[in-house]
Amino acid sequence: MKILIVEDNPVNYRMLQVLLEQYGEIEIAVNGRAGLAAFERAHQKNSPIELIFLDIVMPEMDGHEVLERIRALERGKGLVTEEQQVKVVMSTSQDRTDSYFLKPYNALELEDLMDQMGFSKVNPLP
């Protein structure tokens, strides 16, 4: 599985990278524009990203705008159903109760979230 982490804080993206590396190939983008570009590149290479962890508050372009543009790109390619679209987990350090993944990242909560979304580990930790 290809996973994109769009996060501007190095401590946060490194921690998330360590937690997610057992699920597949990880790419990191340090701001919204870079994340959108990585998403587009993956589609151009016919190797789409399957899951995005997207920070909400970032420089260049915030997470909500990135997600809006990703969904517009998908619609333009005819990818309109949930099964066809990339799964996105919005993350924030702000206290929210929606479908956000709160920072700091917690390994057990992340594993539960990945299970709920139907993703399994490809490289389980020993």
SEZASE-94550 format. One record per residue: x, y, z of N, C-alpha, C in turn; residue number from 1. Coordinates in nm, 4 decimals, m for minus. Atoms other than C-alpha are relative to their C-alpha. Example, Ala and Ser with C-alpha at 12.3 -4.5 7.8 and 13.67 -1.06 7.14 Angstrom:
<atoms>
{n_east = 0.0890 n_north = m0.1190 n_up = 0.0000 ca_east = 1.2300 ca_north = m0.4500 ca_up = 0.7800 c_east = 0.0900 c_north = 0.1200 c_up = 0.0000 k = 1}
{n_east = m0.0820 n_north = m0.1190 n_up = m0.0060 ca_east = 1.3670 ca_north = m0.1060 ca_up = 0.7140 c_east = m0.0770 c_north = 0.1090 c_up = 0.0730 k = 2}
</atoms>
This chain:
<atoms>
{n_east = 0.0844 n_north = m0.1174 n_up = 0.0000 ca_east = 0.0000 ca_north = 0.0000 ca_up = 0.0000 c_east = 0.0891 c_north = 0.1239 c_up = 0.0000 k = 1}
{n_east = m0.0716 n_north = m0.1277 n_up = 0.0022 ca_east = 0.1177 ca_north = 0.3542 ca_up = m0.0740 c_east = m0.0710 c_north = 0.0975 c_up = 0.0929 k = 2}
{n_east = 0.0531 n_north = m0.0930 n_up = m0.0989 ca_east = 0.0703 ca_north = 0.6023 ca_up = 0.2092 c_east = 0.0735 c_north = 0.1331 c_up = m0.0136 k = 3}
{n_east = m0.0566 n_north = m0.1346 n_up = 0.0046 ca_east = 0.1252 ca_north = 0.9778 ca_up = 0.1922 c_east = m0.0277 c_north = 0.0686 c_up = 0.1327 k = 4}
{n_east = 0.0124 n_north = m0.0794 n_up = m0.1215 ca_east = 0.1912 ca_north = 1.1766 ca_up = 0.5090 c_east = 0.0243 c_north = 0.1450 c_up = m0.0399 k = 5}
{n_east = m0.0137 n_north = m0.1431 n_up = 0.0288 ca_east = 0.1297 ca_north = 1.5495 ca_up = 0.4633 c_east = m0.0025 c_north = 0.0711 c_up = 0.1343 k = 6}
{n_east = m0.0181 n_north = m0.0514 n_up = m0.1364 ca_east = 0.2623 ca_north = 1.7112 ca_up = 0.7788 c_east = 0.1202 c_north = 0.0932 c_up = 0.0008 k = 7}
{n_east = m0.1093 n_north = m0.0970 n_up = 0.0016 ca_east = 0.4776 ca_north = 2.0199 ca_up = 0.8352 c_east = 0.0934 c_north = m0.0105 c_up = 0.1197 k = 8}
{n_east = m0.0834 n_north = 0.0117 n_up = m0.1189 ca_east = 0.6169 ca_north = 1.9264 ca_up = 1.1774 c_east = 0.0848 c_north = m0.1270 c_up = m0.0085 k = 9}
{n_east = m0.0879 n_north = 0.1181 n_up = 0.0147 ca_east = 0.9240 ca_north = 1.6964 ca_up = 1.1516 c_east = m0.0181 c_north = m0.1050 c_up = 0.1093 k = 10}
{n_east = 0.0195 n_north = 0.0968 n_up = m0.1090 ca_east = 0.8654 ca_north = 1.5358 ca_up = 1.4917 c_east = m0.1258 c_north = m0.0819 c_up = m0.0271 k = 11}
{n_east = 0.1259 n_north = 0.0699 n_up = 0.0259 ca_east = 0.5072 ca_north = 1.4517 ca_up = 1.3991 c_east = 0.0088 c_north = m0.0930 c_up = m0.1200 k = 12}
{n_east = m0.0027 n_north = 0.0900 n_up = 0.1160 ca_east = 0.5800 ca_north = 1.3158 ca_up = 1.0524 c_east = 0.0949 c_north = m0.1167 c_up = 0.0199 k = 13}
{n_east = m0.0894 n_north = 0.1139 n_up = m0.0275 ca_east = 0.8696 ca_north = 1.1039 ca_up = 1.1758 c_east = m0.0699 c_north = m0.1036 c_up = 0.0888 k = 14}
{n_east = 0.0711 n_north = 0.0916 n_up = m0.0884 ca_east = 0.6554 ca_north = 0.9571 ca_up = 1.4525 c_east = m0.1061 c_north = m0.0775 c_up = m0.0790 k = 15}
{n_east = 0.1027 n_north = 0.0652 n_up = 0.0802 ca_east = 0.3729 ca_north = 0.8840 ca_up = 1.2109 c_east = 0.0625 c_north = m0.0970 c_up = m0.0998 k = 16}
{n_east = m0.0706 n_north = 0.0880 n_up = 0.0939 ca_east = 0.6192 ca_north = 0.7363 ca_up = 0.9622 c_east = 0.0375 c_north = m0.1316 c_up = 0.0679 k = 17}
{n_east = m0.0381 n_north = 0.1204 n_up = m0.0744 ca_east = 0.7480 ca_north = 0.4917 ca_up = 1.2241 c_east = m0.1232 c_north = m0.0864 c_up = 0.0277 k = 18}
{n_east = 0.1209 n_north = 0.0747 n_up = m0.0318 ca_east = 0.3922 ca_north = 0.3950 ca_up = 1.3203 c_east = m0.0634 c_north = m0.0648 c_up = m0.1237 k = 19}
{n_east = 0.0667 n_north = 0.0479 n_up = 0.1215 ca_east = 0.2797 ca_north = 0.3461 ca_up = 0.9591 c_east = 0.0866 c_north = m0.0877 c_up = m0.0902 k = 20}
{n_east = m0.0871 n_north = 0.0713 n_up = 0.0941 ca_east = 0.5843 ca_north = 0.1823 ca_up = 0.7971 c_east = m0.0328 c_north = m0.1485 c_up = m0.0114 k = 21}
{n_east = 0.0375 n_north = 0.1415 n_up = 0.0060 ca_east = 0.4492 ca_north = m0.1624 ca_up = 0.8801 c_east = m0.1214 c_north = m0.0242 c_up = m0.0895 k = 22}
{n_east = 0.1167 n_north = 0.0139 n_up = 0.0877 ca_east = 0.1492 ca_north = m0.0936 ca_up = 0.6542 c_east = 0.0348 c_north = 0.0139 c_up = m0.1481 k = 23}
{n_east = m0.0356 n_north = m0.0138 n_up = 0.1408 ca_east = 0.3358 ca_north = m0.0125 ca_up = 0.3341 c_east = 0.1027 c_north = 0.1079 c_up = m0.0246 k = 24}
{n_east = m0.0960 n_north = m0.1000 n_up = 0.0466 ca_east = 0.5421 ca_north = 0.2377 ca_up = 0.1385 c_east = m0.0465 c_north = 0.1397 c_up = 0.0410 k = 25}
{n_east = 0.0332 n_north = m0.1319 n_up = m0.0528 ca_east = 0.5530 ca_north = 0.5866 ca_up = 0.2933 c_east = 0.0682 c_north = 0.1082 c_up = m0.0829 k = 26}
{n_east = m0.0566 n_north = m0.1210 n_up = 0.0583 ca_east = 0.6020 ca_north = 0.9218 ca_up = 0.1221 c_east = m0.0405 c_north = 0.1148 c_up = 0.0906 k = 27}
{n_east = 0.0270 n_north = m0.1129 n_up = m0.0878 ca_east = 0.6253 ca_north = 1.2460 ca_up = 0.3179 c_east = 0.0025 c_north = 0.1286 c_up = m0.0808 k = 28}
{n_east = 0.0044 n_north = m0.1343 n_up = 0.0572 ca_east = 0.5251 ca_north = 1.5938 ca_up = 0.2049 c_east = m0.0092 c_north = 0.0969 c_up = 0.1172 k = 29}
{n_east = m0.0107 n_north = m0.0890 n_up = m0.1159 ca_east = 0.6077 ca_north = 1.8857 ca_up = 0.4358 c_east = m0.0926 c_north = 0.1211 c_up = m0.0057 k = 30}
{n_east = 0.1036 n_north = m0.1034 n_up = 0.0023 ca_east = 0.3276 ca_north = 2.1188 ca_up = 0.3261 c_east = m0.1094 c_north = m0.0428 c_up = m0.0970 k = 31}
{n_east = 0.1150 n_north = 0.0358 n_up = 0.0819 ca_east = m0.0038 ca_north = 2.1166 ca_up = 0.1441 c_east = 0.0293 c_north = m0.0058 c_up = m0.1486 k = 32}
{n_east = m0.0321 n_north = m0.0003 n_up = 0.1437 ca_east = 0.1324 ca_north = 2.2083 ca_up = m0.1997 c_east = 0.0811 c_north = m0.1229 c_up = m0.0388 k = 33}
{n_east = m0.0826 n_north = 0.1177 n_up = 0.0272 ca_east = 0.3936 ca_north = 1.9333 ca_up = m0.1824 c_east = m0.0844 c_north = m0.1277 c_up = 0.0074 k = 34}
{n_east = 0.0883 n_north = 0.1162 n_up = m0.0114 ca_east = 0.1259 ca_north = 1.6852 ca_up = m0.0722 c_east = m0.0870 c_north = m0.0170 c_up = m0.1229 k = 35}
{n_east = 0.0822 n_north = 0.0051 n_up = 0.1205 ca_east = m0.0992 ca_north = 1.7736 ca_up = m0.3640 c_east = 0.0838 c_north = m0.0436 c_up = m0.1198 k = 36}
{n_east = m0.0898 n_north = 0.0377 n_up = 0.1103 ca_east = 0.1955 ca_north = 1.7440 ca_up = m0.6041 c_east = 0.0346 c_north = m0.1488 c_up = 0.0065 k = 37}
{n_east = m0.0318 n_north = 0.1428 n_up = m0.0162 ca_east = 0.2870 ca_north = 1.4004 ca_up = m0.4611 c_east = m0.1186 c_north = m0.0862 c_up = m0.0414 k = 38}
{n_east = 0.1202 n_north = 0.0728 n_up = 0.0380 ca_east = m0.0720 ca_north = 1.2835 ca_up = m0.5051 c_east = m0.0134 c_north = m0.0042 c_up = m0.1524 k = 39}
{n_east = 0.0094 n_north = m0.0069 n_up = 0.1460 ca_east = m0.0756 ca_north = 1.4011 ca_up = m0.8683 c_east = 0.1064 c_north = m0.0851 c_up = m0.0681 k = 40}
{n_east = m0.1096 n_north = 0.0799 n_up = 0.0573 ca_east = 0.2641 ca_north = 1.2422 ca_up = m0.9435 c_east = m0.0311 c_north = m0.1491 c_up = 0.0061 k = 41}
{n_east = 0.0320 n_north = 0.1425 n_up = m0.0166 ca_east = 0.1483 ca_north = 0.9069 ca_up = m0.8088 c_east = m0.1037 c_north = m0.0437 c_up = m0.1032 k = 42}
{n_east = 0.1013 n_north = 0.0335 n_up = 0.1010 ca_east = m0.1555 ca_north = 0.9138 ca_up = m1.0392 c_east = 0.0612 c_north = m0.0003 c_up = m0.1399 k = 43}
{n_east = m0.0642 n_north = m0.0058 n_up = 0.1316 ca_east = 0.0584 ca_north = 1.0141 ca_up = m1.3373 c_east = 0.0843 c_north = m0.1240 c_up = m0.0249 k = 44}
{n_east = m0.0821 n_north = 0.1212 n_up = 0.0123 ca_east = 0.2834 ca_north = 0.7138 ca_up = m1.2687 c_east = m0.0858 c_north = m0.1264 c_up = 0.0039 k = 45}
{n_east = 0.0935 n_north = 0.1115 n_up = m0.0078 ca_east = m0.0276 ca_north = 0.4942 ca_up = m1.2524 c_east = 0.0251 c_north = m0.0877 c_up = 0.1228 k = 46}
{n_east = m0.0268 n_north = 0.0664 n_up = m0.1266 ca_east = 0.0640 ca_north = 0.4062 ca_up = m0.8943 c_east = m0.0606 c_north = 0.0846 c_up = 0.1122 k = 47}
{n_east = 0.0662 n_north = m0.0944 n_up = m0.0903 ca_east = m0.1967 ca_north = 0.5920 ca_up = m0.6875 c_east = 0.0230 c_north = m0.0283 c_up = 0.1478 k = 48}
{n_east = m0.0080 n_north = 0.0084 n_up = m0.1454 ca_east = m0.1718 ca_north = 0.6614 ca_up = m0.3190 c_east = m0.1335 c_north = m0.0516 c_up = 0.0507 k = 49}
{n_east = 0.1214 n_north = 0.0610 n_up = m0.0520 ca_east = m0.4229 ca_north = 0.4576 ca_up = m0.1184 c_east = m0.0486 c_north = 0.0633 c_up = 0.1297 k = 50}
{n_east = 0.0355 n_north = m0.0588 n_up = m0.1288 ca_east = m0.4154 ca_north = 0.6443 ca_up = 0.2131 c_east = 0.0829 c_north = 0.1253 c_up = 0.0217 k = 51}
{n_east = m0.0687 n_north = m0.1257 n_up = m0.0310 ca_east = m0.3292 ca_north = 1.0007 ca_up = 0.3131 c_east = m0.0290 c_north = 0.0377 c_up = 0.1440 k = 52}
{n_east = 0.0129 n_north = m0.0630 n_up = m0.1308 ca_east = m0.2667 ca_north = 1.1308 ca_up = 0.6636 c_east = 0.0301 c_north = 0.1468 c_up = m0.0235 k = 53}
{n_east = m0.0047 n_north = m0.1393 n_up = 0.0425 ca_east = m0.3315 ca_north = 1.5008 ca_up = 0.6187 c_east = m0.0184 c_north = 0.0930 c_up = 0.1187 k = 54}
{n_east = 0.0074 n_north = m0.1004 n_up = m0.1057 ca_east = m0.2532 ca_north = 1.7693 ca_up = 0.8746 c_east = m0.0934 c_north = 0.1109 c_up = m0.0463 k = 55}
{n_east = 0.0930 n_north = m0.1062 n_up = 0.0362 ca_east = m0.5138 ca_north = 2.0436 ca_up = 0.8832 c_east = 0.0693 c_north = 0.1352 c_up = m0.0063 k = 56}
{n_east = m0.0631 n_north = m0.1317 n_up = m0.0076 ca_east = m0.3004 ca_north = 2.3426 ca_up = 0.9843 c_east = 0.1429 c_north = m0.0094 c_up = m0.0521 k = 57}
{n_east = m0.1321 n_north = 0.0047 n_up = 0.0643 ca_east = m0.0034 ca_north = 2.3838 ca_up = 0.7472 c_east = 0.0236 c_north = 0.1273 c_up = m0.0795 k = 58}
{n_east = m0.0300 n_north = m0.1125 n_up = 0.0895 ca_east = 0.1780 ca_north = 2.6534 ca_up = 0.5512 c_east = m0.0283 c_north = m0.0388 c_up = m0.1451 k = 59}
{n_east = 0.0191 n_north = 0.0181 n_up = 0.1446 ca_east = 0.1303 ca_north = 2.6937 ca_up = 0.1759 c_east = m0.1454 c_north = m0.0255 c_up = m0.0356 k = 60}
{n_east = 0.1379 n_north = 0.0382 n_up = 0.0296 ca_east = m0.2125 ca_north = 2.5260 ca_up = 0.1693 c_east = m0.0463 c_north = m0.0874 c_up = 0.1160 k = 61}
{n_east = 0.0426 n_north = 0.0800 n_up = m0.1154 ca_east = m0.4147 ca_north = 2.3932 ca_up = 0.4623 c_east = m0.0610 c_north = m0.1332 c_up = m0.0448 k = 62}
{n_east = 0.0480 n_north = 0.1341 n_up = 0.0296 ca_east = m0.5420 ca_north = 2.0373 ca_up = 0.4827 c_east = m0.1368 c_north = m0.0045 c_up = m0.0658 k = 63}
{n_east = 0.1333 n_north = m0.0016 n_up = 0.0604 ca_east = m0.9005 ca_north = 2.1256 ca_up = 0.3956 c_east = 0.0078 c_north = 0.0343 c_up = m0.1491 k = 64}
{n_east = m0.0155 n_north = m0.0368 n_up = 0.1412 ca_east = m0.7929 ca_north = 2.2937 ca_up = 0.0712 c_east = 0.0655 c_north = m0.1128 c_up = m0.0792 k = 65}
{n_east = m0.0650 n_north = 0.1137 n_up = 0.0663 ca_east = m0.5629 ca_north = 2.0024 ca_up = m0.0154 c_east = m0.1031 c_north = m0.1085 c_up = m0.0297 k = 66}
{n_east = 0.1008 n_north = 0.1042 n_up = 0.0187 ca_east = m0.8477 ca_north = 1.7566 ca_up = 0.0353 c_east = m0.1013 c_north = 0.0399 c_up = m0.1068 k = 67}
{n_east = 0.0942 n_north = m0.0480 n_up = 0.1017 ca_east = m1.0842 ca_north = 1.9688 ca_up = m0.1730 c_east = 0.0589 c_north = m0.0160 c_up = m0.1405 k = 68}
{n_east = m0.0649 n_north = 0.0117 n_up = 0.1312 ca_east = m0.8337 ca_north = 1.9745 ca_up = m0.4603 c_east = 0.0223 c_north = m0.1456 c_up = m0.0403 k = 69}
{n_east = m0.0160 n_north = 0.1432 n_up = 0.0286 ca_east = m0.7639 ca_north = 1.6016 ca_up = m0.4320 c_east = m0.1322 c_north = m0.0579 c_up = m0.0506 k = 70}
{n_east = 0.1311 n_north = 0.0517 n_up = 0.0421 ca_east = m1.1354 ca_north = 1.5249 ca_up = m0.4569 c_east = m0.0377 c_north = 0.0532 c_up = m0.1381 k = 71}
{n_east = 0.0272 n_north = m0.0551 n_up = 0.1334 ca_east = m1.1651 ca_north = 1.7570 ca_up = m0.7588 c_east = 0.0807 c_north = m0.0749 c_up = m0.1062 k = 72}
{n_east = m0.0821 n_north = 0.0768 n_up = 0.0939 ca_east = m0.8753 ca_north = 1.5749 ca_up = m0.9289 c_east = m0.0590 c_north = m0.1388 c_up = m0.0224 k = 73}
{n_east = 0.0604 n_north = 0.1332 n_up = 0.0123 ca_east = m1.0389 ca_north = 1.2403 ca_up = m0.8566 c_east = m0.1267 c_north = 0.0050 c_up = m0.0854 k = 74}
{n_east = 0.1226 n_north = m0.0124 n_up = 0.0804 ca_east = m1.3729 ca_north = 1.3566 ca_up = m0.9974 c_east = 0.0356 c_north = 0.0183 c_up = m0.1478 k = 75}
{n_east = m0.0440 n_north = m0.0218 n_up = 0.1373 ca_east = m1.1891 ca_north = 1.4746 ca_up = m1.3088 c_east = 0.0467 c_north = m0.1280 c_up = m0.0676 k = 76}
{n_east = m0.0442 n_north = 0.1296 n_up = 0.0530 ca_east = m1.0543 ca_north = 1.1202 ca_up = m1.3504 c_east = m0.1120 c_north = m0.1042 c_up = 0.0053 k = 77}
{n_east = 0.1125 n_north = 0.0925 n_up = m0.0066 ca_east = m1.3984 ca_north = 0.9667 ca_up = m1.2981 c_east = m0.0021 c_north = m0.0853 c_up = 0.1248 k = 78}
{n_east = m0.0048 n_north = 0.0748 n_up = m0.1264 ca_east = m1.3157 ca_north = 0.8419 ca_up = m0.9477 c_east = m0.0977 c_north = 0.0657 c_up = 0.0970 k = 79}
{n_east = 0.1029 n_north = m0.0694 n_up = m0.0752 ca_east = m1.6379 ca_north = 0.9261 ca_up = m0.7693 c_east = m0.0545 c_north = m0.0778 c_up = 0.1196 k = 80}
{n_east = 0.0518 n_north = 0.0783 n_up = m0.1126 ca_east = m1.7215 ca_north = 0.6400 ca_up = m0.5317 c_east = 0.1061 c_north = m0.0082 c_up = 0.1095 k = 81}
{n_east = m0.0939 n_north = 0.0138 n_up = m0.1118 ca_east = m1.5660 ca_north = 0.5889 ca_up = m0.1895 c_east = 0.1040 c_north = m0.1076 c_up = m0.0267 k = 82}
{n_east = m0.0932 n_north = 0.1092 n_up = 0.0293 ca_east = m1.4090 ca_north = 0.2647 ca_up = m0.3118 c_east = 0.1088 c_north = 0.0440 c_up = m0.0972 k = 83}
{n_east = m0.0962 n_north = m0.0458 n_up = 0.0999 ca_east = m1.2355 ca_north = 0.4488 ca_up = m0.5963 c_east = 0.0915 c_north = 0.1104 c_up = 0.0533 k = 84}
{n_east = m0.0744 n_north = m0.1156 n_up = m0.0492 ca_east = m1.1164 ca_north = 0.7487 ca_up = m0.3963 c_east = 0.0997 c_north = m0.0387 c_up = 0.1090 k = 85}
{n_east = m0.0990 n_north = 0.0200 n_up = m0.1040 ca_east = m0.8141 ca_north = 0.7717 ca_up = m0.1714 c_east = m0.0659 c_north = 0.0196 c_up = 0.1365 k = 86}
{n_east = 0.0469 n_north = m0.0182 n_up = m0.1371 ca_east = m0.8865 ca_north = 0.7286 ca_up = 0.1987 c_east = 0.0870 c_north = 0.1078 c_up = 0.0640 k = 87}
{n_east = m0.0708 n_north = m0.1125 n_up = m0.0605 ca_east = m0.7931 ca_north = 1.0381 ca_up = 0.3979 c_east = m0.0319 c_north = 0.0058 c_up = 0.1485 k = 88}
{n_east = 0.0135 n_north = m0.0209 n_up = m0.1434 ca_east = m0.7331 ca_north = 1.0777 ca_up = 0.7701 c_east = 0.0543 c_north = 0.1386 c_up = 0.0289 k = 89}
{n_east = m0.0415 n_north = m0.1350 n_up = m0.0359 ca_east = m0.7268 ca_north = 1.4393 ca_up = 0.8795 c_east = 0.0573 c_north = m0.0046 c_up = 0.1415 k = 90}
{n_east = m0.0593 n_north = m0.0023 n_up = m0.1339 ca_east = m0.4998 ca_north = 1.5064 ca_up = 1.1773 c_east = 0.0151 c_north = 0.1446 c_up = 0.0457 k = 91}
{n_east = m0.0108 n_north = m0.1327 n_up = m0.0578 ca_east = m0.4860 ca_north = 1.8005 ca_up = 1.4101 c_east = 0.0425 c_north = m0.0110 c_up = 0.1448 k = 92}
{n_east = m0.0340 n_north = m0.0051 n_up = m0.1421 ca_east = m0.3472 ca_north = 1.8998 ca_up = 1.7456 c_east = m0.1115 c_north = 0.0701 c_up = 0.0772 k = 93}
{n_east = 0.1157 n_north = m0.0631 n_up = m0.0635 ca_east = m0.6743 ca_north = 2.0803 ca_up = 1.8135 c_east = m0.0959 c_north = m0.1082 c_up = 0.0459 k = 94}
{n_east = 0.0920 n_north = 0.0989 n_up = m0.0559 ca_east = m0.9298 ca_north = 1.8958 ca_up = 2.0254 c_east = m0.1298 c_north = m0.0003 c_up = m0.0798 k = 95}
{n_east = 0.1208 n_north = 0.0166 n_up = 0.0815 ca_east = m1.1986 ca_north = 1.7742 ca_up = 1.7842 c_east = m0.0524 c_north = m0.1410 c_up = 0.0212 k = 96}
{n_east = 0.0567 n_north = 0.1329 n_up = m0.0194 ca_east = m1.4355 ca_north = 1.4792 ca_up = 1.7994 c_east = m0.0502 c_north = m0.0615 c_up = m0.1298 k = 97}
{n_east = 0.0462 n_north = 0.0550 n_up = 0.1274 ca_east = m1.5145 ca_north = 1.4292 ca_up = 1.4288 c_east = 0.0871 c_north = m0.1180 c_up = m0.0387 k = 98}
{n_east = m0.0834 n_north = 0.1111 n_up = 0.0449 ca_east = m1.3140 ca_north = 1.1851 ca_up = 1.2172 c_east = 0.1449 c_north = 0.0449 c_up = m0.0136 k = 99}
{n_east = m0.1376 n_north = m0.0475 n_up = m0.0004 ca_east = m0.9837 ca_north = 1.3450 ca_up = 1.3042 c_east = 0.0848 c_north = m0.0898 c_up = 0.0879 k = 100}
{n_east = m0.0948 n_north = 0.0763 n_up = m0.0799 ca_east = m0.6762 ca_north = 1.1713 ca_up = 1.4390 c_east = 0.0802 c_north = 0.1014 c_up = 0.0800 k = 101}
{n_east = m0.0622 n_north = m0.1016 n_up = m0.0843 ca_east = m0.5524 ca_north = 1.3747 ca_up = 1.7353 c_east = 0.1475 c_north = m0.0277 c_up = 0.0255 k = 102}
{n_east = m0.1409 n_north = 0.0086 n_up = m0.0353 ca_east = m0.1861 ca_north = 1.4446 ca_up = 1.7977 c_east = 0.0107 c_north = 0.0192 c_up = 0.1504 k = 103}
{n_east = m0.1093 n_north = 0.0808 n_up = 0.0532 ca_east = 0.0303 ca_north = 1.3311 ca_up = 1.9644 c_east = m0.0506 c_north = m0.1378 c_up = m0.0427 k = 104}
{n_east = 0.0405 n_north = 0.1286 n_up = 0.0551 ca_east = 0.0075 ca_north = 1.0058 ca_up = 1.7711 c_east = 0.0186 c_north = m0.1109 c_up = 0.1029 k = 105}
{n_east = m0.0021 n_north = 0.1124 n_up = m0.0926 ca_east = m0.0656 ca_north = 0.6893 ca_up = 1.9674 c_east = m0.0063 c_north = m0.1283 c_up = m0.0825 k = 106}
{n_east = m0.0114 n_north = 0.1210 n_up = 0.0813 ca_east = 0.0333 ca_north = 0.3505 ca_up = 1.8260 c_east = m0.1256 c_north = m0.0869 c_up = 0.0053 k = 107}
{n_east = 0.1184 n_north = 0.0853 n_up = m0.0112 ca_east = m0.2682 ca_north = 0.1592 ca_up = 1.9598 c_east = m0.1213 c_north = 0.0628 c_up = m0.0680 k = 108}
{n_east = 0.1113 n_north = m0.0673 n_up = 0.0659 ca_east = m0.5178 ca_north = 0.4210 ca_up = 1.8422 c_east = 0.0169 c_north = m0.0044 c_up = m0.1516 k = 109}
{n_east = m0.0261 n_north = 0.0066 n_up = 0.1435 ca_east = m0.3515 ca_north = 0.4240 ca_up = 1.5005 c_east = m0.0312 c_north = m0.1398 c_up = m0.0534 k = 110}
{n_east = 0.0274 n_north = 0.1369 n_up = 0.0435 ca_east = m0.3682 ca_north = 0.0454 ca_up = 1.4765 c_east = m0.1506 c_north = m0.0256 c_up = m0.0074 k = 111}
{n_east = 0.1461 n_north = 0.0139 n_up = 0.0029 ca_east = m0.7395 ca_north = 0.0549 ca_up = 1.5652 c_east = m0.0597 c_north = 0.0717 c_up = m0.1203 k = 112}
{n_east = 0.0494 n_north = m0.0769 n_up = 0.1139 ca_east = m0.8014 ca_north = 0.3233 ca_up = 1.3033 c_east = 0.0284 c_north = m0.0724 c_up = m0.1309 k = 113}
{n_east = m0.0366 n_north = 0.0719 n_up = 0.1219 ca_east = m0.6156 ca_north = 0.1261 ca_up = 1.0352 c_east = m0.0887 c_north = m0.1240 c_up = m0.0161 k = 114}
{n_east = 0.0892 n_north = 0.1165 n_up = 0.0047 ca_east = m0.8195 ca_north = m0.1853 ca_up = 1.1241 c_east = m0.1412 c_north = 0.0410 c_up = m0.0420 k = 115}
{n_east = 0.1348 n_north = m0.0472 n_up = 0.0344 ca_east = m1.1457 ca_north = 0.0124 ca_up = 1.1039 c_east = m0.0112 c_north = 0.0340 c_up = m0.1481 k = 116}
{n_east = 0.0018 n_north = m0.0366 n_up = 0.1410 ca_east = m1.0500 ca_north = 0.1324 ca_up = 0.7556 c_east = 0.0299 c_north = m0.1190 c_up = m0.0900 k = 117}
{n_east = m0.0214 n_north = 0.1215 n_up = 0.0779 ca_east = m0.9702 ca_north = m0.2240 ca_up = 0.6480 c_east = 0.1417 c_north = m0.0193 c_up = m0.0499 k = 118}
{n_east = m0.1391 n_north = 0.0149 n_up = 0.0417 ca_east = m0.5918 ca_north = m0.1873 ca_up = 0.6145 c_east = 0.0720 c_north = m0.0957 c_up = 0.0937 k = 119}
{n_east = m0.0764 n_north = 0.0945 n_up = m0.0812 ca_east = m0.3617 ca_north = m0.4653 ca_up = 0.7324 c_east = 0.1487 c_north = 0.0259 c_up = m0.0179 k = 120}
{n_east = m0.1451 n_north = m0.0201 n_up = 0.0018 ca_east = 0.0082 ca_north = m0.4654 ca_up = 0.8079 c_east = 0.0628 c_north = m0.0886 c_up = m0.1063 k = 121}
{n_east = m0.0751 n_north = 0.0812 n_up = 0.0966 ca_east = 0.2412 ca_north = m0.5791 ca_up = 0.5312 c_east = 0.1343 c_north = m0.0392 c_up = 0.0582 k = 122}
{n_east = m0.1269 n_north = 0.0279 n_up = m0.0662 ca_east = 0.5499 ca_north = m0.5703 ca_up = 0.7547 c_east = m0.0201 c_north = 0.0101 c_up = 0.1508 k = 123}
{n_east = 0.0247 n_north = m0.0074 n_up = m0.1443 ca_east = 0.4408 ca_north = m0.6527 ca_up = 1.1129 c_east = 0.1300 c_north = 0.0106 c_up = 0.0783 k = 124}
{n_east = m0.1174 n_north = m0.0108 n_up = m0.0877 ca_east = 0.6820 ca_north = m0.5558 ca_up = 1.3871 c_east = 0.0205 c_north = m0.1317 c_up = 0.0738 k = 125}
{n_east = m0.0265 n_north = 0.1264 n_up = m0.0719 ca_east = 0.8558 ca_north = m0.8484 ca_up = 1.5590 c_east = m0.0501 c_north = 0.0034 c_up = 0.1424 k = 126}
</atoms>
